[in-house]
Each structure stands twice: as C-alpha cells, then as structure tokens.
C-alpha cells in the first residue's frame, strides 16, 4: 500500500462493532473509500442472514450502498477471524481480574485498618 492509499484509508476509515450474544459472535465492520471488510469471530451467519445484515448496514448508513451493487464484489469482503473473539474475551477477562483484585485489595485494607484499631 503506497502513501496516497494510506492517507486515503486513514482519512475516511471507520470501524463499527456489533455483538450477537445469542450466536456468541462479534462482528467488526471496517469501511473506507467505498470498500468494506466485515470480520466475524465465528461462521454463524447463513448467506441469507449475511445479505440481510449487509442491507441493514446500508440502510442505517454504516456502509456505502455502492459496496452492495451488482458487480461490486471486490468492494465487500466477509472474513471469519477467530482471533477477533479471542481478543474480546481476553479483554473481558482482564477487566474482570483487575476489578476483582481492586475489590479484594480494598477489603483487605479495611480489615487491616479495623484490626489495627482494635475494632475487630
């Protein structure tokens, strides 16, 4: 990718994330310069559901309608990326652990203070 393509991509690059908990699927839509890449964490969408989802994205203005016109197949790609879900799961686990450790540290501090003051 040359410098002008990078500048063009950076100027109009937009990313949206959608979660489908019932399907345990995370979808990231990356749109720029009339091109769209849809990354799915799992292959849980049928072809009919994929087309419906793409039509919904166009109707809501998330992606350009030119991506779904006849003959525009190269402008839209649907990719199954299992690492997308793994990154989300890792981030959720890290957030949970940080909150747990902060809570335990606060509880320990309160108990030590009460014990030091002779109230426990």
ROSE-4610 file (N, C-alpha, C; in Angstrom, 1 decimal, always signed):
// ROSE-4610
residu = [X/X/X/X/X/X/X/X/X/X/X/X/X/X/X/X/X/X/X/X/X/X/X/X/X/X/X/X/X/X/X/X/X/X/X/X/X/X/X/X/X/X/X/X/X/X/X/X/X/X/X/X/X/X/X/X/X/X/X/X/X/X/X/X/X/X/X/X/X/X/X/X/X/X/X/X/X/X/X/X/X/X/X/X/X/X/X/X/X/X/X/X/X/X/X/X/X/X/X/X/X/X/X/X/X/X/X/X/X/X/X/X/X/X/X/X/X/X/X/X/X/X/X/X/X/X/X/X/X/X/X/X/X/X/X/X/X/X/X/X/X/X/X/X/X/X/X/X/X/X/X/X/X/X/X/X/X/X/X/X/X/X/X/X/X/X/X/X/X/X/X/X/X/X/X/X/X/X/X/X/X/X/X/X/X/X/X/X/X/X/X/X/X/X/X/X/X/X/X/X/X/X/X/X/X/X/X/X/X/X/X/X/X/X/X/X/X/X/X/X/X/X/X/X/X/X/X/X/X/X/X/X/X/X/X/X/X/X/X/X/X/X/X/X/X/X/X/X/X/X/X/X/X/X/X/X/X/X/X/X/X/X/X/X/X/X/X/X/X/X/X/X/X/X/X/X/X/X/X/X/X/X/X/X/X/X/X/X/X/X/X/X/X/X/X/X/X/X/X/X/X/X/X/X/X/X/X/X/X/X/X/X/X/X/X/X/X/X/X/X/X/X/X/X/X/X/X/X/X/X/X/X/X/X/X/X/X/X/X/X/X/X/X/X/X/X/X/X/X/X/X/X/X/X/X/X/X/X/X/X]
num = [1/1/1/2/2/2/3/3/3/4/4/4/5/5/5/6/6/6/7/7/7/8/8/8/9/9/9/10/10/10/11/11/11/12/12/12/13/13/13/14/14/14/15/15/15/16/16/16/17/17/17/18/18/18/19/19/19/20/20/20/21/21/21/22/22/22/23/23/23/24/24/24/25/25/25/26/26/26/27/27/27/28/28/28/29/29/29/30/30/30/31/31/31/32/32/32/33/33/33/34/34/34/35/35/35/36/36/36/37/37/37/38/38/38/39/39/39/40/40/40/41/41/41/42/42/42/43/43/43/44/44/44/45/45/45/46/46/46/47/47/47/48/48/48/49/49/49/50/50/50/51/51/51/52/52/52/53/53/53/54/54/54/55/55/55/56/56/56/57/57/57/58/58/58/59/59/59/60/60/60/61/61/61/62/62/62/63/63/63/64/64/64/65/65/65/66/66/66/67/67/67/68/68/68/69/69/69/70/70/70/71/71/71/72/72/72/73/73/73/74/74/74/75/75/75/76/76/76/77/77/77/78/78/78/79/79/79/80/80/80/81/81/81/82/82/82/83/83/83/84/84/84/85/85/85/86/86/86/87/87/87/88/88/88/89/89/89/90/90/90/91/91/91/92/92/92/93/93/93/94/94/94/95/95/95/96/96/96/97/97/97/98/98/98/99/99/99/100/100/100/101/101/101/102/102/102/103/103/103/104/104/104/105/105/105/106/106/106/107/107/107/108/108/108/109/109/109/110/110/110/111/111/111/112/112/112/113/113/113/114/114/114/115/115/115/116/116/116/117/117/117/118/118/118/119/119/119/120/120/120]
x = [+0.8/+0.0/+0.9/+0.7/+1.6/+1.0/+1.7/+1.4/+0.1/-0.3/-1.6/-2.7/-2.6/-3.6/-3.7/-2.6/-2.7/-3.4/-3.1/-3.7/-5.2/-5.6/-7.0/-7.7/-7.0/-7.6/-7.8/-6.7/-6.8/-7.8/-8.0/-8.9/-10.4/-10.8/-12.2/-12.4/-11.4/-11.5/-12.5/-13.5/-14.5/-14.6/-14.7/-14.9/-16.1/-16.9/-18.1/-18.0/-18.5/-18.5/-20.0/-20.3/-21.7/-21.5/-22.3/-22.3/-23.6/-23.5/-24.7/-24.5/-24.9/-24.7/-25.4/-26.5/-27.3/-26.5/-25.7/-24.9/-23.4/-23.1/-21.7/-20.8/-21.2/-20.5/-20.2/-19.0/-18.7/-18.4/-18.9/-18.7/-18.1/-17.0/-16.4/-16.5/-17.0/-17.2/-16.2/-15.3/-14.3/-14.6/-14.9/-15.3/-14.4/-14.0/-13.2/-13.2/-13.3/-13.2/-14.0/-15.2/-16.1/-15.8/-14.9/-14.6/-15.0/-15.4/-15.9/-15.3/-14.8/-14.4/-15.3/-15.9/-16.7/-16.0/-15.6/-14.9/-15.8/-15.9/-16.8/-16.0/-16.3/-15.5/-15.8/-17.0/-17.4/-18.2/-18.3/-19.1/-20.5/-21.3/-22.6/-23.7/-23.4/-24.4/-24.6/-25.8/-26.1/-25.9/-25.9/-25.7/-26.9/-28.1/-29.3/-29.2/-28.7/-28.6/-27.4/-26.4/-25.3/-25.8/-26.6/-27.1/-28.1/-28.9/-29.8/-29.0/-28.0/-27.2/-26.5/-26.0/-25.4/-26.4/-27.6/-28.7/-29.0/-29.0/-29.3/-28.2/-26.9/-25.8/-25.9/-26.3/-26.5/-27.7/-28.8/-30.0/-29.7/-28.9/-28.5/-27.4/-26.8/-25.7/-24.3/-24.1/-22.8/-21.8/-22.4/-21.5/-22.2/-21.4/-21.8/-22.6/-23.7/-24.6/-23.9/-22.8/-22.1/-21.4/-21.1/-20.5/-21.3/-22.6/-23.5/-24.2/-23.8/-24.4/-23.9/-24.6/-24.1/-22.8/-21.9/-20.6/-19.6/-20.0/-19.1/-18.6/-18.4/-18.0/-16.6/-15.7/-14.4/-14.4/-15.5/-15.5/-16.0/-16.6/-17.1/-16.6/-16.0/-15.4/-15.9/-16.3/-16.8/-15.7/-15.0/-13.9/-14.2/-14.0/-14.1/-12.8/-12.7/-11.5/-11.6/-11.3/-11.5/-10.7/-9.7/-8.9/-9.7/-10.6/-11.5/-12.2/-12.8/-13.5/-12.5/-11.4/-10.4/-9.9/-9.6/-9.2/-10.2/-11.5/-12.6/-12.7/-12.6/-12.7/-11.5/-10.3/-9.1/-9.3/-9.9/-10.1/-11.1/-12.2/-13.2/-12.6/-11.8/-11.2/-10.2/-9.4/-8.5/-9.3/-10.4/-11.2/-11.8/-12.2/-12.8/-11.7/-10.5/-9.5/-9.0/-8.9/-8.5/-9.5/-10.8/-11.8/-11.8/-11.6/-11.6/-10.4/-9.2/-8.1/-8.2/-8.8/-9.1/-10.0/-11.1/-12.1/-11.5/-10.7/-10.0/-9.0/-8.3/-7.3/-8.0/-9.1/-9.9/-10.4/-11.0/-11.5/-10.4/-9.2/-8.1/-7.6/-7.6/-7.2/-8.1/-9.4/-10.4/-10.3/-10.1/-9.9/-8.7/-7.6/-6.3/-6.5/-7.2/-7.5/-8.3/-9.4/-10.2/-9.4/-8.6/-7.8/-6.8/-6.2/-5.2/-5.8/-7.1/-7.8/-8.4/-8.3/-8.8/-10.3/-10.9/-12.3/-12.7/-11.8/-12.1/-11.4]
y = [-1.2/+0.0/+1.2/+2.1/+3.3/+4.4/+5.5/+6.6/+7.2/+7.4/+8.0/+7.1/+5.8/+4.9/+4.9/+5.0/+5.0/+6.3/+7.4/+8.7/+8.6/+8.1/+7.9/+7.0/+5.9/+5.0/+5.6/+6.3/+7.0/+8.1/+8.8/+9.9/+9.5/+8.4/+8.0/+6.6/+6.2/+4.9/+4.9/+4.0/+4.0/+2.5/+2.3/+0.9/+0.9/-0.2/-0.4/-1.8/-2.0/-3.4/-3.7/-4.9/-5.4/-6.7/-6.9/-8.2/-8.9/-10.2/-11.1/-12.1/-11.8/-12.8/-14.1/-14.1/-15.4/-16.3/-15.8/-16.6/-16.7/-16.0/-15.9/-15.4/-14.3/-13.8/-12.3/-11.9/-10.5/-10.1/-9.0/-8.6/-7.2/-7.0/-5.7/-5.3/-4.1/-3.6/-2.5/-2.7/-1.7/-1.1/+0.2/+0.8/+2.0/+2.1/+3.2/+3.3/+4.5/+4.8/+3.8/+3.6/+2.7/+1.2/+0.8/-0.6/-1.0/-2.2/-2.6/-4.1/-4.2/-5.6/-5.8/-7.0/-7.4/-8.6/-8.5/-9.5/-10.1/-11.4/-12.1/-13.1/-13.1/-14.0/-15.5/-15.8/-17.2/-17.2/-18.4/-18.5/-19.0/-18.1/-18.4/-17.8/-17.0/-16.4/-17.2/-17.5/-18.1/-17.0/-17.4/-16.5/-15.5/-16.0/-15.1/-14.1/-14.5/-13.6/-12.6/-13.0/-12.1/-11.0/-11.4/-10.4/-9.4/-10.0/-9.2/-8.2/-8.7/-7.8/-6.7/-7.0/-6.0/-5.0/-5.4/-4.4/-3.5/-4.1/-3.3/-2.3/-2.6/-1.7/-0.6/-0.9/+0.2/+1.1/+0.5/+1.3/+2.2/+1.8/+2.6/+3.6/+3.5/+4.4/+4.0/+2.8/+2.4/+2.2/+1.7/+1.4/+2.1/+2.3/+2.9/+1.9/+2.3/+1.4/+0.9/+1.6/+1.1/-0.2/-0.5/-1.8/-3.0/-2.8/-4.0/-4.0/-3.1/-3.1/-4.3/-4.7/-5.8/-5.5/-6.5/-6.3/-5.7/-5.4/-4.7/-5.7/-6.9/-8.0/-7.7/-7.1/-6.8/-5.7/-4.9/-3.8/-4.3/-5.5/-6.0/-7.4/-7.6/-8.9/-9.3/-10.6/-11.1/-12.1/-11.9/-12.7/-13.3/-14.5/-15.2/-15.1/-14.3/-14.1/-14.6/-15.8/-16.3/-15.5/-14.9/-14.1/-12.9/-12.4/-11.3/-11.5/-12.7/-13.1/-13.4/-13.9/-14.2/-12.9/-11.9/-10.6/-10.0/-10.1/-9.6/-10.3/-11.7/-12.5/-12.2/-12.0/-11.7/-10.3/-9.3/-8.0/-8.1/-8.9/-9.0/-9.7/-10.7/-11.4/-10.5/-9.7/-8.8/-7.8/-7.2/-6.3/-6.9/-8.1/-8.8/-9.0/-9.4/-9.7/-8.4/-7.3/-6.0/-5.6/-5.7/-5.3/-6.2/-7.5/-8.4/-8.1/-7.9/-7.6/-6.2/-5.3/-4.0/-4.2/-5.0/-5.2/-5.9/-7.0/-7.7/-6.9/-6.0/-5.1/-4.1/-3.6/-2.7/-3.4/-4.6/-5.3/-5.6/-6.1/-6.4/-5.2/-4.0/-2.8/-2.4/-2.5/-2.2/-3.1/-4.4/-5.4/-5.1/-4.8/-4.4/-3.2/-2.2/-1.0/-1.3/-2.1/-2.4/-3.2/-4.1/-4.9/-4.0/-3.1/-2.2/-1.3/-0.9/+0.0/-0.8/-2.1/-3.0/-3.1/-2.8/-3.0/-4.4/-5.2/-6.5/-7.6]
z = [+0.0/+0.0/+0.0/-1.0/-1.0/-0.1/-0.1/+0.9/+0.6/-0.7/-1.0/-0.6/-0.8/-0.3/+1.2/+1.9/+3.4/+3.8/+3.2/+3.5/+3.3/+2.1/+1.8/+2.8/+3.1/+4.1/+5.5/+5.9/+7.2/+7.3/+6.2/+6.2/+6.4/+5.7/+5.7/+6.4/+7.1/+7.8/+9.0/+8.9/+10.0/+10.5/+11.8/+12.3/+13.2/+13.1/+13.9/+14.4/+15.7/+16.2/+16.6/+16.3/+16.6/+17.4/+18.4/+19.2/+19.0/+18.8/+18.8/+19.9/+21.1/+22.2/+22.0/+21.4/+21.2/+20.3/+19.4/+18.5/+18.9/+20.0/+20.5/+19.4/+18.7/+17.6/+17.8/+17.4/+17.4/+15.9/+15.5/+14.1/+14.1/+13.4/+13.2/+11.7/+11.5/+10.1/+9.9/+8.9/+8.6/+7.2/+7.2/+5.9/+5.6/+4.3/+3.9/+2.4/+1.8/+0.4/-0.5/-0.1/-0.9/-0.8/+0.1/+0.3/+1.8/+1.9/+3.3/+3.5/+4.7/+5.2/+6.5/+6.5/+7.6/+8.2/+9.5/+10.1/+11.2/+11.2/+12.1/+12.9/+14.2/+15.1/+14.9/+14.4/+14.1/+12.8/+12.2/+11.0/+11.4/+11.9/+12.4/+11.5/+10.5/+9.7/+8.4/+8.0/+6.7/+5.7/+4.4/+3.3/+3.3/+3.5/+3.5/+4.7/+5.9/+7.0/+6.8/+6.1/+5.7/+4.8/+3.8/+2.9/+3.6/+4.5/+5.3/+6.2/+6.8/+7.7/+6.9/+5.7/+4.9/+4.4/+4.1/+3.7/+4.9/+6.1/+7.3/+7.5/+7.3/+7.4/+6.4/+5.2/+4.2/+4.6/+5.0/+5.4/+6.6/+7.5/+8.7/+8.4/+7.2/+6.9/+7.4/+7.8/+8.3/+7.1/+6.0/+4.9/+3.6/+2.6/+1.4/+0.5/+0.0/-0.8/-2.1/-2.5/-3.7/-3.5/-2.2/-1.9/-2.3/-2.3/-2.5/-3.8/-4.7/-6.0/-6.8/-7.9/-8.7/-9.3/-9.2/-9.8/-8.8/-7.6/-6.7/-5.6/-6.0/-5.1/-4.5/-5.2/-4.7/-3.7/-3.6/-2.6/-1.3/-1.2/+0.1/+0.3/+1.5/+1.9/+3.2/+3.4/+4.7/+5.1/+6.2/+6.7/+8.0/+8.2/+9.5/+10.2/+11.3/+12.0/+13.5/+13.8/+15.2/+16.2/+15.9/+16.8/+17.3/+16.5/+16.9/+18.2/+18.3/+19.6/+20.7/+20.4/+21.4/+22.0/+21.2/+21.8/+22.7/+22.3/+23.1/+24.4/+24.3/+25.6/+26.5/+25.9/+26.8/+27.4/+26.7/+27.3/+28.4/+28.2/+29.3/+30.5/+30.3/+31.4/+32.2/+31.4/+32.1/+32.9/+32.4/+33.1/+34.4/+34.3/+35.4/+36.5/+36.1/+37.1/+37.8/+37.0/+37.6/+38.6/+38.3/+39.2/+40.5/+40.3/+41.4/+42.3/+41.8/+42.6/+43.3/+42.7/+43.4/+44.5/+44.3/+45.4/+46.5/+46.2/+47.3/+48.1/+47.3/+48.0/+48.9/+48.5/+49.3/+50.5/+50.4/+51.5/+52.5/+52.0/+52.9/+53.6/+53.0/+53.6/+54.7/+54.5/+55.5/+56.7/+56.4/+57.5/+58.3/+57.7/+58.4/+59.2/+58.7/+59.5/+60.7/+60.5/+61.7/+62.7/+62.3/+63.2/+63.9/+63.2/+63.8/+64.9/+64.6/+65.5/+66.7/+66.6/+67.7/+67.6/+66.5/+66.4/+65.9/+65.6/+65.0/+65.9]
